[in-house]
Amino acid sequence: MDLKVAVIGAGSWGTTVASIVAANAPTVLWARDRKTTIDINENRANSRYLPGLKLHKDLKATDDLADAVRNADLVVMGVPSKAMRQTLISIKPHIRAWVPVVSLAKGFEPETRYRMTEIIEEILPGHPPGVLTGPNLAREIVQGYAAATVIAVEDETIVARLQAVFQSNLFRVYRSTDMVGCELGGALKNVIAIASGMGDGTGAGENTRSAVITRGLSEITRLGVAMGGRPETFAGLAGLGDLMATCTSSLSRNHHVGVELGKGQTVDQIIKDMNQVAEGINSSKIVMDLAAEHGIEMPIAHEVYKACHEGSTARRAFRGLLRTQTQSEAEPG
């Protein structure tokens, strides 16, 4: 493939995507830390975020942001949501006109509550924005386990072209034009994953986890549709698929946060012990603001918000959910 790709951000998921794409197109991965670039270029490894795993032999890394993007035909943003705006501002003087920019982040900008593609449109007008999202646990994919994902861009011609960039034999890429729904599915499920982890951390059992996932999906879908997403998107890979993976896997950062909350740890203690961002912590406050704005009841997300920001505990959260009056299954609660 003659497209040149720049992946910005060398965390576990950015590195994983860069390694996949390197099999299809010339790819450079930008890392802030020079030690990481040396590790990738000399050892085919990112020992900080993916210890013990080998990356594609053709992947190159750099710590020079301008060098990474100046010749790129596609820019993939693998930085956390809170760093998206400033990183895009840094890229702006160096990126060529009309180059698509695809986000990997699953969160909201704290100050504006913007989705990542909204920030891309604001900072880089004229650059088609997109999102890659789905049930994608980085370590499993680098290890060679089969997985599927969705690439969403509003333009059908562009999304069909980009689909081939990310596709591999074991990484199946579906396409969508519902950029809003795909992006919201990825951001909202992080909050429900914390709730699922809280249940696991308290030893609540498989039945409880299934109930949290199912009712959590209902909350995600109600808010997502109210914000402009399509209902079918939330039943697919970007919704239910991603929710299942993050609510059940020990590799999920947001599930890990919930488990530790369930064991009695505080949010500050949990964050201090992690070397990656769990988007659901900050997203829980934004989600409650959005739910209020759109008149959507989200009792599970509300309990996660209280545990993350108001000092509530996992056990109090589940007691609060049990006190919620049950309605028809089609209704909130």
RADA-V300032 format. One record per backbone hydrogen bond with DSSP energy under -0.5 kcal/mol. CO is the residue of the C=O (numbers start at 1). NH is the residue of the N-H. E is the energy in kcal/mol with one decimal. If there is no record, write none. Layout:
co & nh & e
CO & NH & E
CO & NH & E
This chain:
co & nh & e
1 & 26 & -0.5
3 & 26 & -0.5
4 & 73 & -3.3
4 & 74 & -1.4
5 & 28 & -2.2
6 & 8 & -0.5
6 & 76 & -3.1
7 & 9 & -0.7
7 & 30 & -3.1
8 & 78 & -3.2
11 & 15 & -2.3
12 & 16 & -1.7
13 & 17 & -2.7
14 & 18 & -2.3
15 & 19 & -2.2
16 & 20 & -2.0
17 & 21 & -2.8
18 & 22 & -2.0
20 & 23 & -1.2
21 & 24 & -2.0
21 & 25 & -2.3
26 & 5 & -2.9
27 & 60 & -1.7
28 & 7 & -2.7
28 & 30 & -0.5
29 & 62 & -2.3
30 & 9 & -2.1
32 & 34 & -0.6
33 & 36 & -0.7
33 & 37 & -1.4
34 & 38 & -2.3
35 & 39 & -2.1
36 & 40 & -2.4
37 & 41 & -2.7
38 & 42 & -2.7
39 & 43 & -2.0
39 & 45 & -1.2
40 & 44 & -1.3
44 & 55 & -2.8
46 & 50 & -3.1
50 & 53 & -1.7
56 & 59 & -1.5
60 & 29 & -2.9
62 & 31 & -2.3
63 & 65 & -0.7
64 & 68 & -1.8
65 & 69 & -1.6
66 & 70 & -2.0
69 & 72 & -1.3
73 & 100 & -0.7
74 & 6 & -2.5
75 & 77 & -0.5
75 & 102 & -2.6
76 & 8 & -3.3
76 & 78 & -0.8
77 & 104 & -2.5
77 & 105 & -0.5
80 & 83 & -1.4
80 & 84 & -0.6
81 & 84 & -1.0
81 & 85 & -0.5
83 & 87 & -2.0
84 & 88 & -2.5
85 & 89 & -2.3
86 & 90 & -1.9
87 & 91 & -1.7
88 & 92 & -2.0
89 & 93 & -0.5
91 & 94 & -2.5
91 & 95 & -1.3
96 & 99 & -1.2
100 & 75 & -2.3
101 & 130 & -1.7
102 & 77 & -3.5
103 & 132 & -2.3
105 & 107 & -0.5
108 & 110 & -0.5
109 & 113 & -2.7
114 & 109 & -2.4
115 & 119 & -1.4
116 & 120 & -2.2
117 & 121 & -2.3
118 & 122 & -1.6
119 & 123 & -2.8
120 & 124 & -2.9
124 & 127 & -1.9
126 & 128 & -0.7
128 & 101 & -2.4
130 & 103 & -2.9
131 & 133 & -0.5
131 & 152 & -2.9
133 & 150 & -2.6
134 & 136 & -2.0
135 & 137 & -0.6
136 & 138 & -0.7
137 & 141 & -1.6
138 & 142 & -2.2
139 & 143 & -1.8
140 & 145 & -2.4
141 & 144 & -1.1
147 & 172 & -2.7
149 & 174 & -2.8
150 & 133 & -2.5
150 & 152 & -0.5
151 & 153 & -0.5
151 & 176 & -1.9
152 & 131 & -1.9
154 & 156 & -0.6
155 & 159 & -2.4
156 & 160 & -1.7
157 & 161 & -1.5
158 & 162 & -2.5
159 & 163 & -1.8
160 & 164 & -0.8
162 & 165 & -1.0
162 & 166 & -1.1
163 & 166 & -0.5
163 & 167 & -0.9
170 & 147 & -2.5
170 & 172 & -0.5
171 & 168 & -2.1
172 & 149 & -2.3
172 & 174 & -0.5
174 & 151 & -2.8
176 & 153 & -1.8
177 & 179 & -1.6
178 & 182 & -2.4
179 & 183 & -2.2
180 & 184 & -2.5
181 & 185 & -2.5
182 & 186 & -1.7
183 & 187 & -1.7
184 & 188 & -3.1
185 & 189 & -1.7
187 & 190 & -0.6
188 & 191 & -1.1
188 & 192 & -1.1
189 & 193 & -2.3
190 & 194 & -1.3
191 & 195 & -1.5
192 & 196 & -2.5
193 & 197 & -2.3
194 & 198 & -2.3
195 & 199 & -1.8
196 & 200 & -2.1
197 & 201 & -2.9
198 & 202 & -1.4
199 & 204 & -3.0
200 & 203 & -1.0
205 & 209 & -1.9
206 & 210 & -2.5
207 & 211 & -2.1
208 & 212 & -2.6
209 & 213 & -2.5
210 & 214 & -2.4
211 & 215 & -2.8
212 & 216 & -2.2
213 & 217 & -2.3
214 & 218 & -1.5
215 & 219 & -1.8
216 & 220 & -2.6
217 & 221 & -2.7
218 & 222 & -2.2
219 & 223 & -2.2
220 & 224 & -2.9
221 & 225 & -2.7
222 & 226 & -1.8
223 & 227 & -1.6
224 & 229 & -2.8
225 & 228 & -1.5
230 & 233 & -1.1
230 & 234 & -0.8
231 & 234 & -0.8
231 & 235 & -0.5
232 & 235 & -0.7
233 & 236 & -1.2
233 & 239 & -0.6
234 & 240 & -1.1
236 & 239 & -0.9
236 & 241 & -2.4
237 & 242 & -1.6
239 & 243 & -2.5
240 & 244 & -2.7
241 & 245 & -1.9
242 & 246 & -2.4
243 & 247 & -2.0
244 & 248 & -0.9
245 & 248 & -0.5
245 & 249 & -1.5
249 & 252 & -1.1
252 & 256 & -2.0
253 & 257 & -2.0
254 & 258 & -2.0
255 & 259 & -2.6
256 & 260 & -2.5
257 & 261 & -2.3
258 & 262 & -2.5
259 & 263 & -1.3
260 & 265 & -2.5
261 & 264 & -1.5
261 & 314 & -0.6
266 & 270 & -2.2
267 & 271 & -2.7
268 & 272 & -2.0
269 & 273 & -1.4
270 & 274 & -0.6
271 & 274 & -1.1
277 & 279 & -0.8
278 & 281 & -1.4
278 & 282 & -0.5
279 & 283 & -2.4
280 & 284 & -1.7
281 & 285 & -0.6
282 & 285 & -0.7
282 & 286 & -1.3
283 & 287 & -3.3
284 & 288 & -1.6
285 & 289 & -1.9
286 & 290 & -2.7
287 & 291 & -2.7
288 & 292 & -2.1
289 & 293 & -2.2
290 & 294 & -2.0
291 & 295 & -0.7
291 & 296 & -2.8
292 & 295 & -0.6
298 & 302 & -2.3
299 & 303 & -1.8
300 & 304 & -1.9
301 & 305 & -2.5
302 & 306 & -2.1
303 & 307 & -1.9
304 & 308 & -2.3
305 & 309 & -2.5
306 & 310 & -1.7
306 & 312 & -2.1
313 & 317 & -2.1
314 & 318 & -2.1
315 & 319 & -1.9
316 & 320 & -2.4
317 & 321 & -1.9
318 & 322 & -2.0
319 & 323 & -1.3
320 & 324 & -0.6
321 & 324 & -0.8
328 & 331 & -2.3
